[in-house]
Amino acid sequence: MATALLSMVVGWWGIPWGIFFTIQTLYTNCMGGKDVTSEMLNSVMAQAQKPQSDILLWLLRIFVLLIPLSIFAAIAGAEHSSR
């Protein structure tokens, strides 16, 4: 509803096609809008089928974080053993 109100207020000012697209948008919204369920479902399913790359990315992140932590632990251990 808010987008229809926004279109009615400022949509007309898009020159030269604003008035035509505004009328088309208001008509589409008044008729129930556009069903994008299948497009969203396909998008979600496509993302769900790629877990392998996510696992590899998380392993890379863990490895990158372990490098400075291991250096810090080595320095702290060397300082502690020298006391």
Summary of the structure (lengths in Angstrom):
residues: 83
radius of gyration: 27.6
end to end distance: 70.6
largest distance: 79.8
contacts: 157
relative contact order: 0.06
helix: 82%
strand: 0%
